[in-house]
Structures are given as C-alpha cells and as structure tokens.
C-alpha cells in the first residue's frame, strides 16, 4: 500500500505543478500511473476487487467528469481523469475522503479569494493542488489513527 500511496503522491505532485503552471493535467501521465497501479496490484495478487469497491473507487472521478459535461467551466476533464486514476490506486475510503476534503478546501479558498477581492466569479482555480493537500491530510490522519 505504501508504494501505491507513493505513486499517487508523485502523480498528484506532478499534476499540481502542471495544473498551476499550464492549467492542464496530462491524460497520458494519468494513464501511465493507472497502468503502474494496475501492474503493482497484479504483482501483489490483488487483480480483482469487488464490484461495489470498484464503483466506489471510481465514483469521485466519474462525478467530476459528469460535472464537466454539465458545466465545462466549473471543473476540467483532467481533474476527473486524475481522480479516476488516484481512486483506482488509493481505495474507496481514501479517495472518497480525499475528494470531499479537496472540494471543501477549494470552496473555502475560493470564497476567501472572492472576499479578499483577489479573484472574481469568473476566475478559476487549479484543482490538483487541493487534491494533493487533501490526500496528504488523509494519509496523515490515517497514520495517526493507527
């Protein structure tokens, strides 16, 4: 599990950098990490997961992609693909907590920037940094609980 968490941290870190700098998330990079996660799970003997577990792992990413279809300027396709990849590797509980925390933190940050008049309603924020921060927080809280 530590290796998968390390892969997720690397993926989120690289995507955070590109999301801040270029406002894009590489689908090819996400696919590469998805394959790496798949291969690692296979090496460990965890090829198959239950249907419910699989759905829950992919649910945040699918919801983000659905939101993108509804409102293109709210959230990007890359964010959904990033969540799909991280969700597959992290597990249902971790990715659901991460996604929820990332949405809450990004909403609070957006509100603070609006109140401070640093951004207006039409500006966007990169979402990958919030995913990275939320994932690190979830890992720390999980470690403390153990």
N, C-alpha and C positions, 0 to 999 in steps of 0.2 A: 504494500500500500504506500510505503514511503516513496518508492520510485515513481508511482503514478502521481502522487502529490507533487513530487519534484518536477515531473514533466508538465503538470498543469501550471505550476509556478513559472516555469520557463516560458510556456506558451502565453500565459497572461501578461508576463513582463514584456515580452517582445511585442505583443499586440497593444499593450498600453503605450509603448514608445511610438509605434506606427500610428496609433489612433490619435495621439496628441500631435505628432509631427505632420502627418499626411491626411488625417481624418479618414483612414481606411484600415480595414482588417483583412489580411491575406487569407483568402479561402484555401489557397494551396498549402499554406502553413498549417491551417486548421486540419486539412485533410491528412497531411503528413503526421501530425500528432495523434489524430484519430487512429491511423494505421499503427503507429507505435504503441498506443494504448491497447489496441486490439491484439497485437502480437504479444505484448507483455502479459495481458490477461490469459492468452492462449498458453504461453510458456508456463504460467503458474497453474494451469488447469482450470481456469475459470472462463471457458469459451461461452458458456450459456448462462444466462440469468433468467429468472422468472419473467413472465410477460408483464406483470404489474411493476416489477422492479425496472424493467426496460422502459416502460412507458413513463414512469416517474422520473427516470434519469433524463429522458429526452423532453419532458413536458415544458420546462422553462424555456428551452431553446425554440421549441415549436410555438409556444405562446408569443415569444418575441418576433418570430418570423410572421406569425399571423397579425400581430400589431403592425409590423412593417407593411403588410399588404393593405391593411385598413388605412393607416396614416403614415405615408412614406417619410414625412419629415419628423416623426416622433422618435424613431429608432431605426438603425440601419440593418441591412441584411447580414453584414459581417458580425454584428453583435449576436444575432440569433445563431449563426453558424458557430461562433466561439462558445456560446452557451451549450449548444448541442455536443460539441467536442469535449468540453470540460465536464459536462454532465455524464457522458458515457464513461469517462475515466474516474470521476470522483465518487459516484454513487448517488442514489436518490436523496438521501437525507442531507448530505453535504451540499449538493447543488441546489436543492430547494432552499436551504438556509442561506446559501451564498447569494442566490438570485434575489430573494426577498430583501436581504440586508443591502445589497447593491442598489436596488430600486429605492429603498428608504433613504439611504445616504445620498444618492444622486438627487432625489427630490428635495432633501433638506439643503444640499449645496446649491441647487438651482434657485430655491426660494431665498437663500441668503444672498446670492449674487443679484437677484432681482431687487431685493430690499436695499442692498448697498449701491444699486444703480450701476453695477459693473457689466450687467447683461440686460438685454430686453427680451420680450416674449418670443421673438422670432429667432434668437440665438440658440445654438445647440451646444451641448457638452459632450465630450468623448465619454463613452460608457465603460470602455475597458479598464480605465484606472479604478473605477468604482467596483468592478468585478474583482480586480486584483486585491484591493483593500478588504473587500468583504470575504474573499477566500482566505486570506491570511488571518483575518479575525476568526473565522470559523475554525481554522486549524488550531489557532492558539486556544480558543475556548474548549475545543475537543481535547487538546492535550492537558489542559488544566483539570478537566473533569475526570480524566483517567488517573 
